Amino acid sequence: MTCAEVVELVTAYLDGTLDPETEQRFVEHLALCDGCEIYVEQIRRTAAEVGRVEPEDLAAETRDRLLAAFRSFPR
């Protein structure tokens, strides 16, 4: 597995939705690649922190900027 594949699959990995073979390859890559291991941990922590934020906790400008950023992602 390449680093680019890890980036593509990180959400599925953290959600536990990878098929067993792909998950095994993902884990094996993390064991060999410090950069990807750090990246996955950063995404895990970010998701955990963002999951605790309620929309009403954000200033209107911050909320609008976040929504604009997420809406700009290619689909």
C-alpha positions in Angstrom: 0.0 0.0 0.0 1.2 3.5 -0.8 1.0 6.6 1.4 -1.5 8.1 -1.1 -3.7 5.0 -0.6 -3.5 5.5 3.2 -4.7 9.1 2.8 -7.7 7.9 0.6 -8.6 5.1 3.0 -8.0 6.7 6.4 -11.7 7.5 7.0 -12.8 4.0 6.2 -10.1 2.6 8.4 -11.1 4.7 11.3 -14.8 3.8 10.8 -13.9 0.1 10.7 -15.4 -0.4 7.2 -12.3 -1.7 5.3 -12.5 -5.3 4.1 -10.1 -7.5 6.1 -7.5 -7.8 3.4 -7.3 -4.0 2.8 -7.3 -3.4 6.5 -4.3 -5.8 6.9 -2.4 -4.0 4.2 -3.2 -0.6 5.8 -2.0 -1.8 9.2 1.2 -3.2 7.7 1.9 0.1 6.0 1.4 2.0 9.2 3.9 -0.3 10.9 6.5 0.6 8.3 5.7 4.3 7.7 6.1 6.8 10.6 4.7 9.6 8.5 1.4 7.8 7.8 1.2 6.6 11.4 1.4 10.2 12.6 -1.1 11.3 9.9 -3.7 8.6 11.0 -3.3 9.6 14.6 -3.8 13.3 13.7 -6.9 12.5 11.8 -8.2 10.3 14.7 -7.6 13.1 17.2 -9.2 15.7 15.0 -12.3 13.6 14.4 -12.6 13.0 18.2 -12.3 16.7 19.0 -14.6 17.9 16.2 -17.1 15.4 17.3 -17.4 17.2 20.6 -18.1 20.6 19.1 -21.8 21.6 18.8 -22.7 24.1 16.0 -24.0 26.5 18.6 -20.5 26.5 20.3 -19.0 28.1 17.3 -19.0 31.8 16.4 -21.1 32.4 13.3 -18.0 33.4 11.2 -16.2 30.2 12.2 -19.2 28.0 11.4 -19.6 29.7 8.0 -15.9 29.2 7.2 -16.0 25.5 8.2 -19.1 24.9 6.1 -17.5 26.7 3.1 -14.4 24.6 3.5 -16.3 21.3 3.6 -18.5 22.3 0.7 -15.4 23.0 -1.4 -14.1 19.4 -1.2 -14.4 17.6 -4.5 -17.0 14.8 -4.5 
